[in-house]
């Protein structure tokens, strides 16, 4: 849902990292993260974009058994 700066692809390559490892280790260009209820997401998005912020929904929290990490980066394996 966001486009990482090309330097992160270079870091992954130069550091012999997987995209998943990069997401767990680096911020990959995400400056700030807010966590809110699904019911509040649309209103929060409208508020922030109205203030000139760029909003990218990164994922969701789940209580499904066995789900420890959800990889949202388009280039990740």
C-alpha positions in Angstrom: 0.0 0.0 0.0 3.1 2.2 -0.1 6.1 2.5 -2.3 9.4 2.1 -0.4 12.2 4.4 -1.4 14.6 2.7 -3.8 17.4 2.8 -1.2 15.6 0.1 0.7 15.8 -2.3 -2.3 19.5 -1.5 -2.6 20.0 -2.2 1.1 18.2 -5.5 0.8 20.4 -6.4 -2.1 23.7 -5.1 -0.7 22.9 -6.7 2.7 21.9 -10.0 1.2 18.5 -9.7 3.1 15.1 -11.0 2.2 12.3 -8.4 1.9 10.7 -10.0 5.0 13.9 -9.6 7.0 14.0 -5.9 5.8 10.5 -5.3 7.0 11.2 -6.8 10.4 14.5 -4.8 10.7 14.2 -1.5 8.9 11.5 1.1 8.9 11.4 0.9 5.1 10.3 4.5 4.8 7.4 4.4 7.2 7.7 7.6 9.2 4.9 7.1 11.7 2.4 4.3 12.4 -1.0 4.7 14.0 -3.0 1.8 15.1 -6.8 2.2 15.5 -10.0 0.2 15.4 -11.3 -0.8 12.0 -14.4 1.4 12.7 -12.2 4.5 13.2 -9.9 4.0 10.2 -11.9 5.9 7.6 -12.5 8.9 9.9 -8.8 8.9 10.9 -7.7 8.7 7.3 -10.0 11.7 6.4 -8.7 13.7 9.3 -5.0 13.1 8.4 -5.4 13.7 4.7 -7.3 16.8 5.5 -4.2 18.0 7.4 -2.0 17.3 4.4 -0.6 13.9 5.5 -0.1 10.9 3.2 -1.9 7.9 4.5 -1.2 4.3 3.6 -3.0 1.4 5.2 -0.4 -1.1 6.1 -2.4 -4.0 7.4 -4.5 -5.3 10.2 -4.2 -7.0 13.5 -5.5 -10.5 13.7 -6.0 -13.1 16.4 -6.0 -16.0 13.9 -3.9 -18.8 15.3 -0.6 -19.3 13.5 -0.4 -15.8 12.0 2.7 -14.2 13.4 3.6 -11.8 10.6 1.8 -10.5 7.6 4.0 -9.3 4.9 2.5 -6.2 3.1 5.4 -5.1 0.9 4.6 -5.7 -2.7 8.2 -6.8 -3.5 8.4 -9.2 -0.6 8.6 -12.9 -1.1 
